[in-house]
Amino acid sequence: AKCCQRRPARVVPLLGSPLQAPIPLAAPGDQEDDGRDALSLAAHYRENRLIRIGMPFLCLAGMALGAWTVTIPAVDMRLHVVGGVVDTHKLVADDSVLVYSFSEMVHDFWHSKAYFIASLLAVGGLALPQVKGFVWLYVWAASMSSEQR
């Protein structure tokens, strides 16, 4: 019967997946174990502009957001006083009592001889996220085998 015949399997590409035709974008001499050229992650998705451009953009945006978050105040303690003789809902005082930022925290821990905590804050809050972003961008753009990745 016609309904019982086996049809050959069909590969359906999804979002520019690497299952499509081979992409000749490899560094000379780089090959996978099975003889295929080693490709960058970006080359695997050359047909999908959203992924090819969006992924590095998201990484750079995350790095920029991480850098921005260490520049804004971590703590802003405010004194807000309301009252008055005639109008009891009138704002009398609204002032920042204590503004504490990331750099001040690292500075204070360092000068109180808590070197380990200051180092953890600096490495975990500044260095590690930025290094991770640069390594991710390198892995995205560089030609390398899946084992190296």
C-alpha positions in Angstrom: 0.0 0.0 0.0 1.1 3.5 -0.7 0.6 4.7 2.8 3.1 2.1 4.2 6.0 3.0 2.0 9.0 4.6 3.8 9.9 8.0 2.6 13.5 9.3 3.0 14.1 11.4 6.1 14.0 15.2 5.5 16.1 17.7 7.4 14.1 20.8 8.1 16.4 23.8 9.0 15.2 25.7 12.0 16.4 29.3 12.5 19.4 28.9 10.2 20.6 25.8 12.1 24.0 24.2 11.3 22.2 21.3 9.7 22.1 23.1 6.4 24.6 22.9 3.6 28.3 23.1 4.6 29.6 26.6 5.1 33.1 27.4 3.7 34.1 29.8 6.5 37.0 28.1 8.3 40.5 28.9 9.1 42.9 27.0 6.8 44.0 23.7 8.3 41.4 23.6 11.1 39.3 20.5 10.9 36.9 18.5 13.0 37.7 14.8 13.8 35.5 13.7 10.9 37.4 15.8 8.4 34.9 18.7 8.2 36.3 22.2 8.4 36.1 23.8 11.9 33.8 26.8 11.9 33.0 29.6 14.3 29.7 29.6 16.0 28.8 32.7 13.9 29.5 30.8 10.7 27.1 28.1 11.7 24.3 30.7 11.7 25.3 32.7 8.7 21.8 32.5 7.2 20.1 33.9 10.3 21.0 37.5 10.7 19.1 37.8 14.0 21.3 35.2 15.7 24.5 36.2 14.0 24.2 39.9 15.0 21.9 39.5 18.0 24.1 37.2 20.1 27.2 39.5 20.1 24.9 42.5 20.7 23.4 40.8 23.7 26.8 39.9 25.0 28.1 43.5 24.6 24.9 44.9 26.1 25.4 42.6 29.1 29.0 43.7 29.5 27.9 47.4 29.3 25.2 46.8 31.8 27.6 45.1 34.2 30.1 48.0 33.9 27.3 50.6 34.4 26.0 48.8 37.5 29.3 49.2 39.4 29.2 53.0 38.7 25.8 53.8 40.2 25.3 54.0 43.9 24.7 50.7 45.6 23.0 52.3 48.6 21.3 55.7 48.8 20.0 56.3 52.3 17.6 59.2 52.3 16.1 61.3 55.0 12.5 62.3 54.1 10.7 64.5 56.7 7.1 65.6 56.2 5.3 68.0 58.5 4.5 71.6 59.4 2.3 73.8 61.5 -0.1 74.9 58.7 0.2 72.0 56.2 1.0 68.7 57.9 1.7 67.0 54.5 4.4 69.5 53.5 7.8 68.2 52.6 10.3 69.7 55.1 13.5 67.8 54.3 14.5 65.4 51.6 18.3 64.7 51.6 20.7 61.8 51.0 22.3 60.8 54.3 24.5 58.1 52.9 25.5 57.3 49.3 27.6 54.2 48.9 29.0 53.0 45.6 30.8 49.8 44.5 34.2 51.6 44.4 33.7 52.9 48.0 32.8 49.4 49.2 36.0 48.0 47.7 38.0 51.0 49.1 36.6 50.6 52.6 37.2 46.9 52.7 40.7 47.3 51.5 41.6 50.0 54.0 40.0 48.0 56.9 42.5 45.3 56.0 39.8 42.9 54.6 41.9 42.3 51.5 40.2 39.0 50.6 36.7 40.4 50.6 37.9 43.5 48.7 39.6 41.2 46.1 36.5 39.0 45.8 34.3 42.1 45.2 36.7 43.5 42.6 37.2 40.3 40.8 33.6 39.1 41.0 32.0 42.4 40.2 34.4 43.9 37.6 37.0 41.5 36.2 35.1 38.2 35.9 32.0 39.4 34.0 34.1 41.5 31.5 36.6 38.6 30.9 33.7 36.2 30.5 32.2 38.5 27.8 35.4 38.8 25.9 36.0 35.1 26.0 32.4 34.5 24.8 32.9 36.9 21.9 36.1 35.1 21.0 34.4 31.7 21.0 31.6 33.1 18.9 33.9 34.6 16.2 36.9 32.3 16.1 37.2 29.2 14.0 37.6 26.2 16.3 36.5 22.6 16.6 33.6 21.7 18.8 36.1 19.9 21.2 38.1 23.1 21.6 35.0 25.1 22.2 
